[in-house]
Amino acid sequence: MIYVSTHAGKRHNISEDSVLIGAEVLTETSEELPMPESGFICVADGVGGNSGGDQASRFVLTELSSLTVDAATDIKAHLKEINENLIATAVSGGTAPDMATTLTGFCIVDGKYKLIHVGNTRAYIKQGKYLKQLTSDHTTYNWLLSSGQTEAAESCNKSEITNCFGGNNPALLSKLFISDCQQFSLALLTSDGVHEYVDLDTLEEIITGEGLPSDKCEEIVQRAIDAGSEDDLSVVMICPTEG
C-alpha cells in the first residue's frame, strides 16, 4: 500500500506540491492507495521563487501519469522531453515562463525500482530501525559545502535549488539522477516543507513506532507544522509488501 499526506502550507492558498501514484495525480489530500504494478510514484514541489510552481508540478506529473514503461523504456529521454514540453508550454502561456518544479520518486519496471531525482525533494528507504537518505539535495547550500565554502553555505538561502524541471532553461535538468534502487520494505518521499523541519532521528522514531502508516504520515506533517513550517507539506510512505 501507499499512504499519502499532501497539504498546502500557511504561505500558499494553493499547494505547489503534487504527488503521483500510478495514474493518479494528487494534491491537498490524504489517501491510501494500492501499489501500482508499473509506472511512477513521485513527489514534485513547484519552485516557490518562480510563479506557476503549482502548474509546473502538476504538468510534469500529469505527463508521467500517461507514460507506459517497460524494460526497453528510455526513462531519461522521456523526462527530457517532458521538460522541453514544460518549457514550451510555460513560454507560450506568457504568464509564468520560468515555472519550475523538483521531482523525486521511483519508477517501477518489472517489479524493480529505479530512483529518479532532481531538486530538493527527498527519498529515503528503511534499513532495520534506520532511514537511509537516497538523494542529495540540488541546492546552493550543498554546492557551497561541497566546494569548501562553509561560511558562505551557512549564510545562504538553504532552500535555493540549483537544478529542476523548467525554469526556462533546459540546462537546469543537467543533474537529473536516475539509478537502479534496491528492493525495500518501506520508502519515504518528502518535500522540503517537511524535511527542513523534521530531522532524520524524528522521522525514524515515527516510522519505527506503533501506529497505522496513515497516522504516521499525518504525524510527520504535524511535527513539521509544529516546528514552524509554513511551506507546502508532502509525505508519501511506500510499503510494497502490504495489500
C-alpha positions as CSV (number, residue, x, y, z in Angstrom):
1,M,0.0,0.0,0.0
2,I,0.9,3.6,-0.4
3,Y,0.0,6.3,2.1
4,V,-0.1,10.0,1.1
5,S,-0.5,13.2,3.1
6,T,0.0,16.3,1.0
7,H,-1.3,19.8,2.1
8,A,-0.9,23.5,1.3
9,G,1.2,25.4,3.8
10,K,0.3,28.6,5.5
11,R,2.2,30.6,2.9
12,H,0.1,29.3,0.0
13,N,-3.6,29.4,-1.0
14,I,-2.9,26.6,-3.5
15,S,-0.3,23.9,-2.8
16,E,2.7,23.8,-5.2
17,D,3.3,20.2,-4.1
18,S,1.8,17.3,-6.1
19,V,2.0,13.6,-5.8
20,L,1.8,10.9,-8.5
21,I,0.8,7.3,-7.7
22,G,0.5,5.4,-10.9
23,A,-2.2,7.2,-13.0
24,E,-3.4,9.5,-10.2
25,V,-2.1,13.0,-9.6
26,L,-2.9,14.1,-6.1
27,T,-2.8,17.4,-4.3
28,E,-4.0,18.7,-0.9
29,T,-5.4,15.4,0.3
30,S,-4.7,12.3,2.4
31,E,-5.1,9.0,0.6
32,E,-4.4,5.2,0.9
33,L,-3.8,3.6,-2.5
34,P,-2.7,0.2,-3.8
35,M,0.8,-0.2,-5.2
36,P,0.8,0.2,-9.0
37,E,2.2,-2.7,-10.9
38,S,4.3,-0.4,-13.0
39,G,4.8,3.4,-13.5
40,F,5.7,6.2,-11.2
41,I,5.5,7.1,-7.5
42,C,6.8,10.6,-7.2
43,V,6.6,13.9,-5.3
44,A,7.0,17.2,-7.2
45,D,7.4,20.5,-5.5
46,G,6.8,23.6,-7.6
47,V,9.7,26.1,-7.2
48,G,8.4,28.8,-4.8
49,G,10.6,31.6,-6.1
50,N,9.1,31.3,-9.6
51,S,5.4,31.9,-10.4
52,G,3.4,28.9,-11.7
53,G,5.0,26.4,-9.4
54,D,1.8,24.6,-8.8
55,Q,1.2,24.4,-12.6
56,A,4.7,23.1,-13.2
57,S,4.5,20.2,-10.6
58,R,1.1,19.1,-11.9
59,F,2.2,19.4,-15.6
60,V,5.2,17.1,-15.1
61,L,3.3,14.5,-13.0
62,T,0.3,14.5,-15.5
63,E,2.8,13.8,-18.3
64,L,4.4,11.0,-16.3
65,S,1.0,9.5,-15.4
66,S,0.3,8.7,-19.1
67,L,3.7,7.2,-19.8
68,T,3.8,3.4,-20.2
69,V,7.1,1.9,-19.1
70,D,8.8,-1.4,-19.7
71,A,12.4,-2.7,-19.7
72,A,13.1,-1.0,-23.0
73,T,11.9,2.4,-22.0
74,D,14.5,5.2,-22.1
75,I,13.2,7.0,-19.0
76,K,15.8,9.8,-19.1
77,A,14.8,10.6,-22.7
78,H,11.2,10.8,-21.8
79,L,11.9,13.0,-18.8
80,K,13.9,15.4,-21.0
81,E,11.0,15.5,-23.5
82,I,8.6,16.3,-20.7
83,N,11.0,19.1,-19.6
84,E,11.0,20.5,-23.1
85,N,7.2,20.4,-23.2
86,L,7.0,22.2,-19.9
87,I,9.3,25.0,-21.0
88,A,7.5,25.4,-24.3
89,T,4.1,25.4,-22.6
90,A,5.3,27.9,-19.9
91,V,6.8,30.3,-22.5
92,S,3.8,30.1,-24.8
93,G,1.4,30.8,-21.9
94,G,3.3,34.0,-21.2
95,T,2.2,34.5,-17.5
96,A,4.8,32.2,-15.9
97,P,7.6,31.5,-18.4
98,D,10.0,30.5,-15.6
99,M,7.7,28.0,-13.9
100,A,9.7,25.1,-12.4
101,T,9.5,22.0,-10.2
102,T,11.5,19.4,-8.5
103,L,10.9,15.7,-8.9
104,T,11.8,12.8,-6.7
105,G,10.5,9.2,-6.6
106,F,10.5,5.8,-8.2
107,C,9.7,4.2,-11.5
108,I,8.5,0.5,-11.2
109,V,9.6,-1.7,-14.1
110,D,9.1,-5.5,-14.0
111,G,8.9,-5.4,-10.2
112,K,12.2,-3.5,-9.9
113,Y,12.7,0.1,-8.8
114,K,14.5,3.0,-10.4
115,L,15.2,6.1,-8.4
116,I,14.6,9.5,-10.1
117,H,15.7,12.8,-8.6
118,V,16.2,16.4,-9.4
119,G,15.9,19.3,-6.9
120,N,15.5,19.1,-3.1
121,T,12.6,16.7,-2.6
122,R,13.9,13.6,-1.0
123,A,13.7,9.8,-1.0
124,Y,14.6,7.5,2.0
125,I,14.4,3.8,2.5
126,K,14.1,1.9,5.8
127,Q,17.0,-0.3,6.8
128,G,16.3,-2.0,10.1
129,K,15.4,0.7,12.5
130,Y,17.0,3.4,10.4
131,L,16.2,5.5,7.4
132,K,18.8,5.9,4.6
133,Q,18.6,9.0,2.5
134,L,19.0,8.0,-1.1
135,T,19.0,11.5,-2.6
136,S,21.3,14.5,-2.4
137,D,19.7,18.0,-2.4
138,H,20.4,20.0,-5.5
139,T,20.8,23.3,-3.6
140,T,23.1,26.3,-3.4
141,Y,23.8,25.2,0.2
142,N,25.0,21.7,-0.8
143,W,27.0,23.1,-3.7
144,L,28.8,25.6,-1.4
145,L,29.5,22.9,1.2
146,S,30.9,20.5,-1.5
147,S,33.2,23.3,-2.8
148,G,34.6,24.0,0.7
149,Q,32.8,27.4,1.1
150,T,31.5,26.7,4.6
151,E,30.9,30.2,5.7
152,A,29.0,31.1,2.5
153,A,26.9,28.0,2.9
154,E,25.9,28.9,6.4
155,S,24.7,32.3,5.3
156,C,22.9,31.4,2.0
157,N,19.3,30.6,1.4
158,K,19.4,26.8,2.2
159,S,16.3,26.0,0.2
160,E,17.5,27.7,-3.0
161,I,17.7,25.0,-5.6
162,T,20.2,24.7,-8.5
163,N,18.5,22.0,-10.6
164,C,14.9,21.3,-11.6
165,F,12.4,20.8,-14.4
166,G,11.5,24.0,-16.3
167,G,12.9,27.4,-15.3
168,N,13.0,28.3,-19.0
169,N,16.4,26.7,-19.2
170,P,17.0,23.0,-20.3
171,A,20.4,23.0,-18.6
172,L,18.7,23.1,-15.2
173,L,17.9,19.4,-15.8
174,S,21.6,18.5,-16.3
175,K,21.9,16.9,-12.8
176,L,18.8,14.7,-13.3
177,F,19.7,11.5,-11.4
178,I,18.4,8.0,-12.4
179,S,19.6,4.9,-10.8
180,D,18.6,1.3,-10.0
181,C,17.4,1.0,-6.5
182,Q,17.5,-2.0,-4.2
183,Q,14.3,-3.6,-3.0
184,F,12.9,-2.2,0.2
185,S,10.2,-2.9,2.8
186,L,9.4,0.8,3.2
187,A,10.3,4.0,1.5
188,L,9.5,7.6,2.3
189,L,9.3,10.6,-0.1
190,T,9.1,14.2,1.4
191,S,9.0,17.7,0.2
192,D,11.3,20.3,1.8
193,G,8.4,21.8,3.8
194,V,8.7,18.5,5.8
195,H,12.3,17.5,5.9
196,E,13.6,21.0,6.6
197,Y,11.7,20.9,9.9
198,V,11.6,17.2,10.9
199,D,15.1,15.8,11.4
200,L,16.1,12.3,10.5
201,D,16.0,11.0,14.1
202,T,12.4,12.1,14.4
203,L,11.4,10.6,11.1
204,E,13.0,7.3,12.3
205,E,11.2,7.5,15.6
206,I,7.8,7.9,13.9
207,I,8.4,5.4,11.2
208,T,9.5,2.6,13.6
209,G,6.9,3.4,16.3
210,E,3.5,2.0,16.9
211,G,0.5,3.1,14.8
212,L,-1.0,2.9,11.4
213,P,1.1,4.1,8.4
214,S,-1.6,6.7,7.5
215,D,-1.4,8.1,11.1
216,K,2.4,8.2,10.9
217,C,2.2,10.3,7.7
218,E,-0.1,12.7,9.4
219,E,2.1,12.9,12.5
220,I,5.1,13.7,10.3
221,V,3.2,16.6,8.7
222,Q,2.0,17.8,12.1
223,R,5.5,17.7,13.5
224,A,6.7,19.9,10.6
225,I,3.9,22.4,11.2
226,D,4.6,22.4,15.0
227,A,8.3,23.1,14.2
228,G,7.3,26.2,12.2
229,S,6.9,25.0,8.6
230,E,4.7,27.4,6.6
231,D,5.6,25.7,3.3
232,D,3.6,23.1,1.4
233,L,4.0,19.6,3.0
234,S,4.1,16.2,1.4
235,V,4.8,12.8,2.8
236,V,4.5,9.5,0.8
237,M,5.0,6.2,2.6
238,I,5.5,3.3,0.2
239,C,5.0,-0.2,1.7
240,P,5.3,-2.7,-1.2
241,T,4.6,-5.8,0.8
242,E,1.3,-4.6,2.2
243,G,-2.1,-5.0,0.5
